[in-house]
Amino acid sequence: GSGLISPTPFGIHTSPHAIHTDTCVVFGQCSNTRRLTSTMTLIPDAADGLSLDSVYHRELGSLRRKGRKLMEVGLLVAECRATVSRDITALFELMKWGVYYGLHLGINDIVIGVHPRHVRFYTRWFSFEQFAPERTYPVVRNRPVVPLRLSLKEKLAVDLPPRGLRHVRDNPVAADAFGRRYSLRHQELTDSSIERFINAHHRPDRSLRRPGVHVLPQPALVLQPI
């Protein structure tokens, strides 16, 4: 593996900030095998902040004080490796759902933390902008992270957006598509692997206090066969 996370006896990796009623998990499958190939977690800002607050609390706080409503995109996994073009298409599709979920919630800015070598992809194809300097990120074993933000309405209104953002704008997702999400109620998380993982690795002194999780029970996108 990449060595970014440690194995756990629970067999899962997540973040306490992802366990929230407004969280949305988008995933893609290959159309012939139905094999899961990509996932992305969309995490709207909440009272206890976002994962990136652990290293960029001051900068994110500045955006909040300006009235910007934030959503972090994280826990991204994409495994389609047949061709570079298909990799890019898969990421375009994932980001499309992320953007329209943000618009559905009235989000102003999508924020992400990426490795320095990935900065050019997001700035070139989606008009993300760096809003703070590179730092080390304890969440991924102190690897370097660069924070980027995408101002949704402003960038979508540009006459000639870059290719990735143009794909997003030209392939809208209706708000009712997110009605397929289902909620895991708090009592359903009690004594679950998710609760045990969060309490063991993120909140050893307190129980899971977020009320639930939303996920998509069916594919949010279907990739071409690989």
N, C-alpha and C positions, 0 to 999 in steps of 0.2 A: 504494500500500500504506500500511500504518500507520507505516512508518518505524522499527519496533522492531528490525529486524535488517538486516544488510547483505547484498547479493547476493554469492554466491561462485561461483567457476568450477566447483565440484562440483555445484551445483544442489540442495543439500540444506542443512537446518539441524537441528542436534541438539546434544546436550550430552554431554560425556564421562561424566557420571554415568548417562546413559541406556543406555550400552553395557555391559550386565551380564546375566548369565544369568537373573536373577530379574526383569528388566524385562518388563512386559507392555504391548503397544500394543493399545488397543481402538479399533475404527473402525466407522463406520456408513455405510450406503449407502441411497440412495433405492430403493424396491422396484421401481419400473418401469424406471428407466434404469440402475440399478446404479452410478450416479455416486457417488464417494466424497464425503461431505458433512461428516464430522466425525472427528477423531482425538483421542485422549488417551493420554498415556504415564504408566504407573504405575511408580514407581521406588523400590523398597525401600531402606532405609538400608544402607550398606556401609562398609567400612573407610575409604574416602576421602570419606565423607560424602555430602551432598546439594548440589544447586545452591544452595539457600537458605543453605547454610553460608557462602557468600561474603559475606553481609551479616548473618546471624543466627547465627553460630557459637556465641556465648555462650549465647543463649537455647535453641537446639536442644541444646546440650551439657547444659544444666540438665535438660531433659526426659529425655535419655538417662541421666543420673545417677540419675534417679528410677525407672529401669527401664522407661521407655516405649520401645516399639519403633515406629519411625517409617517412614512411606512418603510420598514427595512425589508429588503429581500435577502434571504440567506438560505443556508442548508441546501445549496445547489449541487445537484449531482446529475451529470449528463454522460451517458455511456455509449452513444452511437458513434462508432469509429470507422464506419465503412468508407466514408469520403469526407474531406474537409467541408465540402458544400453542404452535406447532410448534417454535419455537426452544427454549422452556422444556422441552417434552417431550423433545427431543433431548438437552438437558443433563441432565435427570433420568435418562434411559437411560444416558448415559455415566457419570454418577456412580454409578448402581446397580452397574455392572460394577466400578468402582473400589472401592466399599465392600466388595463380596463377594470381590474379589481380596485386599483387605487382611485381611478376616476369615479367608480361606483360609490366609494366611501368618502369622496370629497377630499382626497389627499392632494396636497400641493407638491410634495417632493418625495421621490423614492430615493432612499439612501442605501448604499452598499459598501462593504469593505472588501477589497480585492488585493491579490498579490500584485506587486509592482509590474510584473510581466504581463498582466491582463489589463492594465489601465488603458493601453492604446485601443484594444478591442472595444471597450465600452464608450470611450470618448469618440472614437471614429465612427462607429456604427449606430450609436444611440444618443450622442450629444450629452453624455454625462460630463460633469465638471468636477474637478478636484476641489474640495472645500477646506482641506486642512493638510498638514504635512504627513509624510509617511512615519509610522511608528511600529513598535512591536505589539503583537496581539496575543495575550495569554490564552485566549479561546482556542488558538491553533498552535499551541506550544511555542509561543513567542516568535512566530514567523512574522515577517514584515507585512504591514497592511497599509493600503492607501484608501482613504474615504472619498467616495464619489456621490454626487447627487444629480438627479434628473428632475428638473422643474417641469412637471407634466404639461400643463396647459400652455405655458410659454413655448416650450420646445415643439409641441404638436402643432402649434399655430404657424410655425415657420413655413414659408412657401416651398422650399426645397430641402426637406429634412434628409439626413443621411439614410442609407439603405435600410438599416434595421428599423429605425423609427418610421420610415415610410411604409414598411411592411406592417407595422403595428397600426398606423393610421388608416391604411387601405383595407384592413381586415378586422373591422370592429367586432367586439364581443358584447352582446346585449346584456344588460344588468340582470335579467331574469335567468341567465345561464348560471349565475352563482347561487341560485335557489336550490341547486342540486346538492349543495353542501349539507352535511348532517352534523348534529351536535353530539359530542360525548359529554353527558352531564357529569357534574362533579362527583356524584355518587358512583358513577360508572368508572371513574378514574381511581377511586379508593382501592388501595392495595393492588393496583395494576403495575405492570412493568414501568409505565411512564412515571407514575407517582414515585415508585421506589428509586428509579434512576435520578429523578430531579432531587429528591430528598437526600440521596447518598452523595451526589456530586455537586449540587449547587445550593441546597438548603438543608444542611445537616441539623440545624437547630430549630427548624419549623416545618410544619406540614405543607403540602401543596395548597396554595391559597387561591390560585386562579380558578375561575368557575368552569372551564371546559375547553374543548378543542373543536374546531370546525375543520373538516377535510372534505375533499370531493370523492364521493363513493364511486364515481365512474370516471374514465379518462377525460381530462380537460383538453387533451389533444391526442391525436393518433398519428404517429410517425409512419413514414413509408417503410416497407420491409428492408432490412439490412442484410 
